[in-house]
């Protein structure tokens, strides 16, 4: 009977054999590639080196093969993906950004930046609400497995809430709400950085409670929005891109997530809840949503859930791939807030975008 260590040796030998075979095939491709002999002048002006480099790169389809074979070796033996992902248990993947104290491109002092935004909005008669999105690993850290360290910066979310309280900015405690419901619903996607529809809906309800409690929310125009499921979709998460293309028999790749697909039925209304025809005349939009792909991506329907929970129209100004600060600067400089009669801005900020060192 083979021992566990023997099985590991056979796995290693098999993967190394695949790697050698792939490199040998690629090397044969390179050997069979013809490069015309360069002239003396091409050596002098550097064109010979450029031509050789281009030919070399073009003759290296095996570079991709080798990279994938090495990635398969690491994944099969050690359960590791490319830089950027941590492979947990039960098909759960986590972004390595959640383990970074500072992503390196953020405001040095978020107090100054948040205070500036708060004051700019106040000058326009707009109140700011910040929704700090808890890290996925904070909610589902039990899926990390024994190979990884504990949840990073366990104090960071509470420090963010303290910071916002000091700045007199309203903020719901989404982390506590998520932790309380983590076992009841899949609030985050297994293979993606972001929340799923269930997490987006829970966040929307918590944020709505905070907004509606504001004195400035009194008298804002209302509408009726109802969310309904109209189907189910397969969703390969963004973190799957950090894994090799193929798993191995003893460690298959995580399966893609499935999502409920929501449709939102909306009827406009005035401040008394009376229906209004939105096709004629300018309509003020009381709430704007600014943030990241948590808000911008339609697959989780966050802005629709906000409309449902608030009973108000929401102008979605979030952007994908820009972080939380650039979309806010764009909203402030573009005049879109004033043009639409915005009275409340919800600013969604993932906790990893607030440097841990600045919160101490």
Number of C-alpha atoms within 10 A of each C-alpha: 4 7 8 8 9 11 11 14 13 11 17 16 12 12 20 15 13 17 19 13 14 19 19 14 13 19 16 13 14 18 9 9 12 10 11 9 9 13 10 9 10 14 12 10 10 10 14 18 14 13 15 15 12 12 16 15 12 11 19 18 15 19 15 12 16 20 15 18 25 17 22 25 24 18 22 24 17 12 19 19 22 16 10 14 20 24 27 20 16 12 15 21 28 26 22 14 16 25 18 15 17 18 14 10 9 15 16 14 13 17 16 12 12 19 15 12 16 20 14 15 20 14 10 14 15 21 24 24 23 23 24 24 22 22 25 25 21 18 21 20 18 13 18 20 14 10 12 12 10 15 18 15 13 10 12 20 25 13 15 22 19 14 17 18 12 10 14 13 16 19 23 21 19 21 19 14 15 25 15 11 16 15 11 10 13 16 24 23 25 29 23 22 23 26 23 24 24 22 22 22 23 21 26 24 19 19 24 21 13 19 24 15 11 13 9 14 16 11 11 21 21 23 22 19 21 16 18 12 11 10 10 11 11 12 15 17 19 14 22 20 15 18 25 22 12 15 17 15 8 9 14 12 18 19 16 16 16 15 18 17 18 20 14 17 12 17 18 19 20 16 13 11 15 13 14 14 11 11 7 7 7 8 17 15 20 22 28 24 24 26 26 24 20 24 26 20 15 14 16 24 23 27 26 26 26 25 25 24 23 23 23 25 27 22 19 17 21 27 19 14 11 12 19 21 20 16 20 22 12 14 17 16 10 11 10 15 23 16 10 16 17 22 22 25 24 22 24 25 21 22 18 21 23 23 22 19 11 15 17 10
